[in-house]
Structure formats: structure tokens, C-alpha cells
Amino acid sequence: MPRAQPGNVALAQTSRVPACGRYDARVPLPETRLLAGVPLFRGLDDDALAAATVDARLVRVASGRTFFREGDPARAFFVLRSGRVKFTQVSAEGHEVILRMIGKGEPFGGVAAIEEGSTYPVTARAVES
């Protein structure tokens, strides 16, 4: 399985803070334990996990706002730290279709970790803090 590239990993947190897409300080080492449960990082020892996440950032997105939209350049791989995220696509008829909802500890936006120059195939919206 491909491994995440340094600099494109983020812990996602939905919040009531009005900021959208704000990249905060580096992720502290204890937070990397959440990442250790993600298949992309599973099996890495502490040193390898720390190296893979050295440039990881915490991203806070207010409920109702988006992490990314369908067709946006894929720039980050996320692991949801708290809240819930809804994934949607627009149908050929122009209707928004809900594909999936995720919760704490689940990864999303993995295309950014795997394929350079790709775009997100869905819209990811914070729905719960």
C-alpha cells in the first residue's frame, strides 16, 4: 500500500469556530497515535510514524463549511480528529447525492496521499462538531 508523503497529512477537526480551512500548529506527537490506526500508517514504528507526520497540521473547519470541493486539487490527506464529515457528489442532473458520512478516527482525501496532481472526487463538508 502507498505511504503518505510528508507535508500532505492533516488531522481534521470540525468546530464551531468560524475559521474555515485554517491550518494550525504542527500536530503534537501524542496526536500521532490517532494516525497509527489508519491503514496507510498501520505497522509503522514510532520513529517512522513521526517522520511520516512531521509536517502534519491540525485543520479546523466550522460545521456546514467544506474541507474541499469535488474537482479541487487534492493537496492533503485527512484523518478526522473530531466531529462528522459528509461526502457528496453532484449527479448528472445537478442534484447533490450523499455518498457517505464518517466519524472520529476515519481517514479521507486519500487521493492526495497516493497520486500527485489528482483532484478530489467528492465534496467533504463538516456536519457536526
Solvent accessible surface area in square Angstrom, and as a share of the most:
residue,aa,sasa,rsa
1,M,166,0.74
2,P,67,0.42
3,R,112,0.41
4,A,7,0.06
5,Q,107,0.48
6,P,83,0.52
7,G,49,0.47
8,N,21,0.11
9,V,4,0.02
10,A,1,0.01
11,L,1,0.01
12,A,0,0.00
13,Q,31,0.14
14,T,3,0.02
15,S,10,0.07
16,R,209,0.76
17,V,64,0.37
18,P,112,0.70
19,A,21,0.16
20,C,50,0.30
21,G,32,0.31
22,R,137,0.50
23,Y,118,0.45
24,D,32,0.17
25,A,81,0.63
26,R,142,0.52
27,V,17,0.10
28,P,79,0.49
29,L,112,0.56
30,P,105,0.66
31,E,36,0.16
32,T,4,0.03
33,R,125,0.46
34,L,43,0.22
35,L,0,0.00
36,A,27,0.21
37,G,45,0.44
38,V,3,0.01
39,P,67,0.42
40,L,11,0.06
41,F,3,0.01
42,R,139,0.51
43,G,79,0.76
44,L,43,0.21
45,D,95,0.49
46,D,91,0.47
47,D,118,0.61
48,A,38,0.30
49,L,1,0.01
50,A,38,0.29
51,A,63,0.49
52,A,17,0.13
53,T,9,0.05
54,V,83,0.48
55,D,49,0.26
56,A,1,0.01
57,R,70,0.25
58,L,22,0.11
59,V,3,0.01
60,R,74,0.27
61,V,0,0.00
62,A,12,0.09
63,S,54,0.35
64,G,42,0.40
65,R,117,0.43
66,T,18,0.11
67,F,27,0.11
68,F,12,0.05
69,R,126,0.46
70,E,71,0.32
71,G,47,0.45
72,D,52,0.27
73,P,70,0.44
74,A,15,0.11
75,R,178,0.65
76,A,6,0.05
77,F,9,0.04
78,F,7,0.03
79,V,0,0.00
80,L,0,0.00
81,R,67,0.25
82,S,39,0.25
83,G,16,0.16
84,R,82,0.30
85,V,0,0.00
86,K,34,0.14
87,F,13,0.05
88,T,4,0.02
89,Q,64,0.29
90,V,94,0.54
91,S,34,0.22
92,A,112,0.87
93,E,132,0.59
94,G,53,0.51
95,H,120,0.54
96,E,94,0.42
97,V,66,0.38
98,I,104,0.53
99,L,90,0.45
100,R,126,0.46
101,M,78,0.35
102,I,1,0.01
103,G,13,0.13
104,K,146,0.62
105,G,25,0.24
106,E,58,0.26
107,P,43,0.27
108,F,12,0.05
109,G,13,0.12
110,G,24,0.23
111,V,42,0.24
112,A,10,0.08
113,A,5,0.04
114,I,106,0.54
115,E,104,0.47
116,E,175,0.79
117,G,76,0.73
118,S,17,0.11
119,T,73,0.43
120,Y,8,0.03
121,P,77,0.48
122,V,24,0.14
123,T,14,0.08
124,A,0,0.00
125,R,56,0.20
126,A,0,0.00
127,V,49,0.28
128,E,88,0.39
129,S,57,0.37
